[in-house]
Amino acid sequence: MSTQTPRISSPSRVPTSSSPSGDGIVVAAGSVQVDAFIDFLCPFCKQFEGKGGPVLDELAANGAIRLVYHPMGFLDGLSTTRYSSRASAASGCASDGGHFMEYLYALFANQPPEGGPGLSDDELVELGRAVGLGDSSFAACVRQGVYLEWSSYVTATAVQRGVGGTPTVAVQGVPVPANPQTILAAVRAARAGVGG
């Protein structure tokens, strides 16, 4: 068996605001990098976003962190329609439309149960409409699965980085428990290390 890490081929297209490596959406630019690996079907991710999201939002708003979300298709096996990948791809469409975070909140607020079909493409489009993505380009992007290849790339890259579950949070590349207190402490320590 080869010990060489297989090379993951880059997708042909990445969403607006993608990280330089193309495997995440940059929602804030600060001195300390925080990576959040999420899956829109994951109940723990919804809980994390409810508790940790406001802390991340505040750190991002204050320019303290460079916040990168990695929407994975990790739980595709827990839906009958590859919902995780479809929701991840739709979030890429939302990033193109300038409403990634609003759409992320909407996806978690309307999270379907594991084991079923998840939301339909029409329902994903409707959620977008509710957060200001009413133009036809968003709907077409979702229905055509423009970012399904990107979603697979985000997932494969995360797994290669050692992400074994969602939510996973890393501060300056070091995994930390996905709770507000430890994230805040890690960010403070990193900021002290990089000169505030």
Secondary structure, DSSP 8 states (H G I E B T S, - for coil): ---S-------S---TTB-TTSSSEEEE--SEEEEEEE-TT-HHHHHHHHHHHHHHHHHHHTT-EEEEEEE--TTGGGSTT-HHHHHHHHHHHHHHTT-HHHHHHHHHHT---TTS----HHHHHHHHHHTT--SHHHHHHHHTTTTHHHHHHHHHHHHHTT--SSSEEEETTEEE-SSHHHHHHHHHHHHHHTT-
